[in-house]
């Protein structure tokens, strides 16, 4: 019979939005309203040992608060939970690291914080260092580490020690693609072959589908829906699609980045700037992007990843990638990307948009644009290649040799 690794009953967490004011005499003046904000409310959940639970939802939904409660970083305002085994958590970059200590010493410090003995840490020490990929810098104080190096070391410690339950927040987004893949493979290994239980908070729907056995959708502090990873990721994508259709980009709250510059709107147009009503394979189109900022940028890179939901991305548009280093840009303005021939096959596509300045992410909006490409004669051959599977056309020539 399966055993519960985690069991939550009516978990709720509230925060005071504003402290009560103090009178001139030093007495507390009660505010009109209690000014309480419920970050979580009425969370009931049971997770069997060895399962991998994906936790998805928009920014500010309460996902990270849930993991902090389970990690005992903060205590619930109501409800209770039980955990069958030791928990190891990776919630923020460098959590538990002492900046003045070396990476080597921080392995022991972080391991002890996670409840491991010195003997247990020593047994996994070489493997931890090798997996992290920071061997060359292991005796350097971590205050000199980049955020990516801290994530590598922190994840390696958490994943190689003997905790039965792993709590992983979206910190893996800091690492490069190869290390993210390595982390996902490690989580899959410890779950399937070592029987560990994992809670995985992520905005990467493909990773949730690949790794998780179950998933939940959290929004506004409530558990809205639970089901298979495919069911929950589809539900998540539909909710974002609704936002992208009904809400202008400037009103989107589910975005990340420094905020120094923001994406305000995106649309496909004809050369004269009039909106395109139908996008067809092989026909020209212009993607117009409006942005805003408080001061002129040194340089901006507009990076757009195009693909189909849950299937990864098949094309990218980027001014840096194409060699168009836009300079002397105003603080706010519009740019456009010209497509001589839309290279996409028939189907529905989504665009994840990222705006960076000097390699620093200023704005990142998932599903910033949803569009459909209709059947078209890309090669001008009179042969319409109709398919329901999305893909790209490749310019080509053929000859007898």
Buried (B, 14 or more C-beta within 10 A) or exposed (E): EEEBBBBBBEBBBBEEEEEEEEEEEEEEEEEEEEEEEBBBBBBEBEBBBBBBBBBBBBBBBBBBBBBBBBBEEEEBBBBEBEBBBEBBBBBBBBBBBBEEBBBBBBBBBBBBBBEBEEEBBEBBBEEBBEBBBBEEBBEBBBEEBEEBBBBBBBBBBBBBBBBBBBBBBBBBBBBEEEBBBBBBEBBBEBBEEEEBBBBBBBBBBBBBBBBBBBBBBBBBBBBBBBBBBBBBBBBBBEBBBEBBEEEEBEEBEBBBBBEBBBBBBBBBBEEEEEEBEEBBBBBEBBBBBBBBBEEEBEBBBBBBBBBBBBEEBBBEBBBBEEEEEBEEBEEBBEBBBEBEBBBBBBBEBBBBBBBBBEEEBBBBBBBBBBBEBEBBBBBEEEEEBEEEEBBEBEEEEEEEE
